[in-house]
Amino acid sequence: MSKIKLNYSYVVAIVCFIMSFMVLGLGNSPLSLYIVPITEKLGFSRGDFSLVFTLVTFTTMLIQLVFGFFVNRFGVRALMIIGSILAPIGYFLFYLARTLPVFYAGGVILGCAFAFASITSISIIVHNWFHEKQGTILGLIMAASGLGGFVFSRIIGKYIAQNGFQSSFLFSAILLAAATIPVILFTRSNPEGQNTAKPSTGGHAIGKVSPGSFLKIRGMPIALLAVFLIGVVIHPVLVNTPAYLVEKGFDSVFAAGISAAVFFVLAVAKFGLGLIHDRLGIRISMTLGLGSFIVAALVLLFAASSWMVWVFVLFDGIAVATLSLLVPLFAKAILGTENYNSFLGVFIAILSAGISAGVPVISYAYDLMGTYTWVVAAFAVIGVLALGLAMVSLKQAGEPSRGGA
């Protein structure tokens, strides 16, 4: 019987890999490719249409704040199924849309899909099913999102150019709908008859806490501030890297390909950091992740030739892995195993809030100063601060320096 459960844990992991590859790789990564063709064809301003992305992020963040309630009430399997079904519905609504309100409605639905069927749900599934090597397994699964982003950014870009954005939305909706089949058939919240809160090799036991006592967990306020700052700096720098490279005199085609290259490195980095986490612990893996961002930002500041940009790609790919891999593992180190399922969503919501704040900050800074240089330098300093805060919070939480989470 135990052998069947062991084997089925990997069936569940494969389903999570597929969902990460499709929902995040296809559903999220290529979205920015639609901005230009939609605004030019339908006559929307880019500012008005960009509210779609704001609604996606805001909806995801709101749901993550109360994710613990949903998972305790309905179970993570039900949430994953709901999210995987909502993703193709959102894309089908985009296919039908001719006005901004319909696009906005699709954005809200897609935000719900990402909230229920992405980082938080997958992290909880791994926590429930795997009591060893959680970082490695989570890294492999999350690598699928980077691989999916790398693959589908190219496929969807060509599909839009050849067939138009409406046809591409329908094509994506069909693929996403097909991906719901294994989720519905094979996903299970936890091994039958097991308590999902049982201690594992990661995290520490601090006892079950209520929502009112959440902030009283040792190291919690500082940990949340660290996660917020991680969101502020890492993703916004990635998003604005092509524009900064053009500002520094690089060819626009070369600059556009850099983000795709980061996604490729990201896929490998997630597995590598997960393996390092399981062998050396959260302190070392967080130091590598955030340290790589600091190095990447400094290299980007002084990049004067293409080889330096490729060095940036290497370090930034490792840094971006912090968002979807190390933040959930860091949360487990602070929360302990008994509170992980209930409060992981809060960490992801705070991370999303940081990303939402960082993107306009870097854009407005460019508008004010006419260059990205100073804000990238400032973000490198903030990265140092985030790393310091993360280490302090882990010390306050009593997390061991080696092994564990």
C-alpha positions as CSV (number, residue, x, y, z in Angstrom):
1,M,0.0,0.0,0.0
2,S,2.8,2.4,0.9
3,K,4.4,1.7,-2.5
4,I,1.2,2.7,-4.3
5,K,1.1,6.0,-2.3
6,L,4.8,6.6,-3.1
7,N,4.2,6.1,-6.8
8,Y,1.0,8.2,-6.7
9,S,2.9,11.1,-5.1
10,Y,4.8,11.4,-8.4
11,V,1.6,11.2,-10.4
12,V,0.4,14.3,-8.5
13,A,3.8,16.0,-9.0
14,I,3.5,15.4,-12.8
15,V,0.0,16.9,-12.8
16,C,1.4,19.9,-11.0
17,F,4.2,20.2,-13.5
18,I,1.7,20.2,-16.4
19,M,-0.4,22.8,-14.6
20,S,2.7,25.0,-14.0
21,F,3.8,24.6,-17.6
22,M,0.3,25.5,-19.0
23,V,-1.4,27.9,-16.5
24,L,1.7,29.9,-15.8
25,G,3.8,29.2,-18.9
26,L,1.0,29.7,-21.5
27,G,-1.6,31.5,-19.4
28,N,0.6,34.2,-17.9
29,S,4.0,34.6,-19.6
30,P,2.9,35.6,-23.2
31,L,0.2,38.1,-22.1
32,S,2.4,41.1,-22.8
33,L,2.6,40.0,-26.4
34,Y,-1.0,41.0,-26.9
35,I,-0.7,44.7,-25.9
36,V,0.5,46.2,-29.2
37,P,-1.8,44.2,-31.6
38,I,-4.9,44.7,-29.4
39,T,-4.4,48.5,-28.8
40,E,-3.7,49.1,-32.5
41,K,-6.6,47.0,-33.8
42,L,-9.3,48.1,-31.3
43,G,-8.0,51.6,-30.7
44,F,-7.5,51.4,-27.0
45,S,-4.8,53.4,-25.2
46,R,-2.1,51.3,-23.8
47,G,-2.8,52.8,-20.3
48,D,-6.4,51.8,-20.5
49,F,-5.7,48.3,-21.7
50,S,-2.9,47.8,-19.1
51,L,-5.6,47.9,-16.5
52,V,-6.3,44.3,-17.5
53,F,-2.9,43.3,-16.0
54,T,-3.6,45.4,-12.9
55,L,-6.9,43.6,-12.4
56,V,-5.2,40.2,-12.8
57,T,-2.6,41.0,-10.2
58,F,-5.1,42.7,-7.8
59,T,-7.6,39.9,-8.0
60,T,-4.8,37.3,-7.4
61,M,-3.6,39.3,-4.4
62,L,-7.0,39.6,-2.8
63,I,-7.7,35.9,-3.0
64,Q,-4.3,35.0,-1.7
65,L,-4.9,37.0,1.4
66,V,-7.8,34.6,2.3
67,F,-6.4,31.6,0.6
68,G,-6.1,29.8,3.9
69,F,-9.9,30.0,4.4
70,F,-10.6,28.5,1.0
71,V,-8.1,25.7,1.4
72,N,-9.3,24.8,4.9
73,R,-13.0,24.9,3.7
74,F,-12.8,23.2,0.3
75,G,-9.4,21.5,0.1
76,V,-6.5,22.3,-2.3
77,R,-7.7,19.8,-4.9
78,A,-11.0,21.7,-5.5
79,L,-9.2,25.0,-5.7
80,M,-6.7,23.6,-8.3
81,I,-9.6,22.3,-10.4
82,I,-11.5,25.6,-10.2
83,G,-8.4,27.6,-11.2
84,S,-7.5,25.3,-14.1
85,I,-11.1,25.6,-15.4
86,L,-11.2,29.4,-15.0
87,A,-8.0,29.9,-17.0
88,P,-9.5,28.8,-20.4
89,I,-12.7,30.7,-19.5
90,G,-10.7,33.9,-19.1
91,Y,-9.0,33.4,-22.4
92,F,-12.2,32.5,-24.2
93,L,-13.7,35.8,-22.8
94,F,-10.6,37.6,-24.3
95,Y,-11.3,35.9,-27.6
96,L,-14.9,37.3,-27.6
97,A,-13.9,40.8,-26.2
98,R,-14.3,43.9,-28.4
99,T,-14.6,46.4,-25.5
100,L,-12.5,47.2,-22.5
101,P,-15.1,46.1,-19.9
102,V,-15.1,42.6,-21.4
103,F,-11.3,42.5,-21.3
104,Y,-11.4,43.7,-17.7
105,A,-13.9,40.9,-16.8
106,G,-11.5,38.4,-18.4
107,G,-8.7,39.9,-16.3
108,V,-10.6,39.3,-13.1
109,I,-11.4,35.7,-14.1
110,L,-7.7,35.1,-15.1
111,G,-6.6,36.6,-11.7
112,C,-8.9,34.0,-9.9
113,A,-7.3,31.3,-12.0
114,F,-3.8,32.3,-11.1
115,A,-4.7,32.6,-7.5
116,F,-6.2,29.1,-7.3
117,A,-4.0,27.1,-9.7
118,S,-0.4,28.4,-9.4
119,I,2.3,28.9,-6.8
120,T,0.3,28.6,-3.6
121,S,-1.7,25.5,-4.5
122,I,1.3,23.7,-6.0
123,S,3.4,24.5,-2.9
124,I,0.7,23.1,-0.6
125,I,0.4,20.0,-2.7
126,V,4.1,19.4,-2.5
127,H,4.1,20.0,1.2
128,N,1.2,17.5,1.7
129,W,2.6,14.7,-0.5
130,F,6.4,14.9,0.0
131,H,8.0,14.8,3.4
132,E,11.5,14.8,2.0
133,K,13.3,16.7,-0.8
134,Q,10.5,19.3,-0.9
135,G,12.8,21.9,-2.4
136,T,13.9,19.7,-5.2
137,I,10.4,18.5,-6.1
138,L,9.0,22.1,-5.9
139,G,12.0,23.3,-8.0
140,L,11.3,20.8,-10.7
141,I,7.6,21.6,-10.8
142,M,8.2,25.4,-10.8
143,A,10.8,25.0,-13.5
144,A,7.9,24.1,-15.8
145,S,6.6,27.7,-15.6
146,G,10.0,29.1,-16.8
147,L,10.2,26.4,-19.5
148,G,6.6,27.1,-20.5
149,G,7.3,30.8,-20.7
150,F,10.3,30.2,-22.9
151,V,8.4,27.9,-25.2
152,F,5.0,29.6,-25.4
153,S,6.4,33.2,-25.7
154,R,7.8,32.1,-29.1
155,I,4.8,30.0,-30.2
156,I,2.2,32.7,-29.3
157,G,4.3,35.5,-30.7
158,K,4.4,33.8,-34.1
159,Y,0.8,32.7,-33.9
160,I,-0.3,36.3,-33.3
161,A,1.8,37.5,-36.2
162,Q,0.3,34.9,-38.6
163,N,-3.3,34.5,-37.4
164,G,-4.1,37.6,-35.3
165,F,-4.7,38.0,-31.5
166,Q,-8.3,36.7,-31.5
167,S,-7.3,33.4,-33.1
168,S,-4.4,33.2,-30.6
169,F,-6.7,33.7,-27.6
170,L,-8.9,30.9,-28.9
171,F,-5.9,28.6,-29.5
172,S,-4.7,29.3,-26.0
173,A,-8.1,28.7,-24.5
174,I,-8.3,25.3,-26.2
175,L,-4.8,24.2,-24.9
176,L,-5.7,25.4,-21.4
177,A,-9.0,23.5,-21.4
178,A,-7.1,20.3,-22.4
179,A,-4.8,20.8,-19.5
180,T,-7.7,20.7,-17.0
181,I,-8.3,17.0,-17.8
182,P,-5.3,15.6,-15.8
183,V,-5.9,18.1,-13.0
184,I,-9.5,16.9,-12.6
185,L,-8.7,13.2,-13.0
186,F,-5.5,12.8,-10.9
187,T,-5.1,15.6,-8.4
188,R,-5.5,14.6,-4.7
189,S,-5.1,17.1,-1.8
190,N,-3.1,14.6,0.3
191,P,-2.4,10.9,0.7
192,E,-5.6,9.2,1.9
193,G,-5.8,8.8,5.7
194,Q,-2.9,11.2,6.4
195,N,-3.0,14.4,8.3
196,T,-1.7,17.2,6.0
197,A,-0.3,19.1,9.0
198,K,2.1,16.3,10.1
199,P,5.7,17.4,10.6
200,S,8.0,17.1,7.6
201,T,11.7,17.5,7.1
202,G,11.2,21.2,6.4
203,G,10.0,23.9,8.7
204,H,9.8,23.9,12.5
205,A,6.9,23.1,14.9
206,I,5.5,26.2,16.6
207,G,1.9,25.1,17.1
208,K,-1.3,26.0,15.3
209,V,-2.0,29.7,15.5
210,S,-5.2,31.7,14.8
211,P,-5.4,34.5,12.2
212,G,-5.4,37.0,15.1
213,S,-2.1,35.7,16.3
214,F,-0.5,35.5,12.8
215,L,1.7,38.6,13.2
216,K,2.8,37.3,16.6
217,I,4.7,34.4,15.1
218,R,8.4,35.0,15.8
219,G,10.1,36.9,12.9
220,M,6.8,37.4,11.0
221,P,6.7,41.2,10.6
222,I,10.3,41.3,9.4
223,A,9.8,38.3,7.1
224,L,6.7,39.9,5.4
225,L,8.7,43.1,4.9
226,A,11.5,41.1,3.3
227,V,9.1,39.4,1.0
228,F,7.5,42.7,0.0
229,L,10.9,44.1,-0.9
230,I,11.8,41.0,-2.9
231,G,8.7,41.6,-4.9
232,V,9.5,45.3,-5.3
233,V,12.9,44.7,-6.9
234,I,13.3,41.4,-8.7
235,H,10.4,41.2,-11.2
236,P,10.3,45.0,-12.1
237,V,14.0,44.9,-13.1
238,L,13.3,41.9,-15.3
239,V,10.3,43.6,-17.0
240,N,12.3,46.8,-17.7
241,T,15.6,45.2,-18.7
242,P,14.9,45.3,-22.5
243,A,14.1,49.0,-22.4
244,Y,17.2,49.7,-20.2
245,L,19.4,47.8,-22.7
246,V,18.1,49.8,-25.6
247,E,18.8,53.0,-23.5
248,K,22.4,51.7,-23.1
249,G,22.7,51.4,-26.9
250,F,22.0,47.7,-27.5
251,D,20.0,46.5,-30.5
252,S,16.2,46.3,-29.8
253,V,16.0,42.7,-31.2
254,F,18.9,41.6,-29.0
255,A,17.3,43.3,-26.0
256,A,13.9,41.7,-26.6
257,G,15.6,38.2,-26.6
258,I,17.1,38.7,-23.2
259,S,13.9,38.2,-21.2
260,A,13.4,34.8,-23.0
261,A,16.9,33.8,-22.2
262,V,16.3,34.6,-18.5
263,F,13.2,32.3,-18.6
264,F,15.5,29.5,-19.9
265,V,18.0,30.0,-17.1
266,L,15.1,30.3,-14.7
267,A,13.9,26.8,-15.5
268,V,17.3,25.3,-14.6
269,A,17.9,27.6,-11.7
270,K,14.7,26.5,-9.9
271,F,15.8,22.9,-9.9
272,G,19.3,23.9,-8.8
273,L,18.1,26.1,-5.9
274,G,15.6,23.5,-4.8
275,L,18.4,20.9,-4.6
276,I,20.6,23.4,-2.7
277,H,17.7,24.2,-0.3
278,D,17.3,20.5,0.6
279,R,21.0,20.0,1.1
280,L,22.1,23.3,2.7
281,G,18.9,24.9,4.0
282,I,16.9,28.1,3.5
283,R,19.6,30.5,4.6
284,I,22.1,29.4,2.0
285,S,19.5,29.2,-0.8
286,M,18.0,32.6,0.0
287,T,21.5,34.1,0.1
288,L,22.2,32.6,-3.4
289,G,18.9,33.8,-4.8
290,L,19.0,37.4,-3.5
291,G,22.8,37.6,-3.8
292,S,22.3,36.7,-7.5
293,F,19.9,39.6,-7.9
294,I,22.4,42.0,-6.4
295,V,25.1,40.8,-8.7
296,A,22.7,40.9,-11.7
297,A,21.7,44.5,-10.9
298,L,25.3,45.6,-10.6
299,V,26.3,43.9,-13.8
300,L,23.4,45.5,-15.6
301,L,24.5,48.9,-14.4
302,F,27.9,48.5,-16.0
303,A,27.0,46.4,-19.0
304,A,28.8,47.8,-22.0
305,S,29.2,44.7,-24.1
306,S,27.0,41.7,-25.0
307,W,29.1,39.3,-22.9
308,M,28.2,41.3,-19.8
309,V,24.5,41.1,-20.7
310,W,24.8,37.3,-20.8
311,V,26.4,37.4,-17.4
312,F,23.4,39.4,-16.2
313,V,21.1,36.7,-17.8
314,L,22.8,34.0,-15.8
315,F,22.5,35.8,-12.4
316,D,19.0,37.2,-13.0
317,G,17.7,33.8,-14.0
318,I,18.8,32.5,-10.6
319,A,17.4,35.6,-8.9
320,V,13.9,35.3,-10.5
321,A,13.7,31.8,-9.1
322,T,13.4,33.4,-5.7
323,L,9.9,34.5,-6.4
324,S,8.1,31.2,-7.1
325,L,10.4,28.8,-5.4
326,L,12.3,30.3,-2.4
327,V,9.5,32.5,-1.1
328,P,7.2,29.5,-0.4
329,L,10.1,27.7,1.2
330,F,11.0,30.8,3.2
331,A,7.4,31.0,4.3
332,K,7.5,27.5,5.6
333,A,10.6,28.2,7.6
334,I,8.8,31.1,9.4
335,L,5.3,29.6,9.7
336,G,6.3,26.0,10.7
337,T,4.6,23.0,9.2
338,E,1.3,23.3,11.0
339,N,0.5,26.8,9.8
340,Y,1.9,26.5,6.2
341,N,-1.3,25.6,4.4
342,S,-3.3,28.3,6.2
343,F,-1.0,31.3,5.8
344,L,1.2,30.7,2.7
345,G,-1.3,32.7,0.7
346,V,-0.5,35.8,2.8
347,F,3.1,35.6,1.8
348,I,2.3,35.3,-1.8
349,A,-0.2,38.2,-1.5
350,I,2.6,40.4,0.0
351,L,4.9,39.3,-2.8
352,S,2.3,40.3,-5.4
353,A,1.8,43.6,-3.6
354,G,5.6,44.3,-3.8
355,I,5.6,43.5,-7.5
356,S,2.6,45.8,-8.1
357,A,4.4,48.6,-6.3
358,G,7.8,48.0,-7.9
359,V,6.6,48.1,-11.6
360,P,5.2,51.7,-11.5
361,V,8.0,52.9,-9.2
362,I,10.7,52.0,-11.8
363,S,8.6,53.4,-14.6
364,Y,7.9,56.7,-12.9
365,A,11.6,57.0,-11.8
366,Y,12.5,56.7,-15.5
367,D,10.0,59.4,-16.4
368,L,11.4,61.7,-13.8
369,M,15.1,61.1,-14.4
370,G,15.2,60.0,-18.1
371,T,17.3,56.9,-17.2
372,Y,16.9,53.6,-15.4
373,T,20.5,53.8,-14.0
374,W,19.7,55.3,-10.6
375,V,16.6,53.2,-9.9
376,V,18.5,50.0,-10.8
377,A,21.3,51.0,-8.4
378,A,18.7,51.8,-5.7
379,F,17.0,48.4,-6.3
380,A,20.4,46.7,-5.8
381,V,20.6,48.4,-2.4
382,I,17.1,47.3,-1.5
383,G,18.0,43.8,-2.5
384,V,20.8,43.9,0.1
385,L,18.2,45.2,2.7
386,A,15.8,42.4,1.7
387,L,18.5,39.7,2.2
388,G,19.4,41.2,5.6
389,L,15.8,41.3,6.8
390,A,15.3,37.7,5.6
391,M,18.3,36.5,7.6
392,V,17.1,38.4,10.7
393,S,13.6,37.0,10.5
394,L,15.0,33.4,10.2
395,K,17.2,34.0,13.2
396,Q,14.2,35.3,15.2
397,A,12.1,32.3,14.1
398,G,14.8,30.0,15.3
399,E,15.3,28.4,11.9
400,P,18.5,26.3,11.9
401,S,21.3,27.4,9.5
402,R,21.6,24.1,7.8
403,G,18.9,21.6,6.6
404,G,15.3,22.0,7.5
405,A,13.4,24.4,5.5
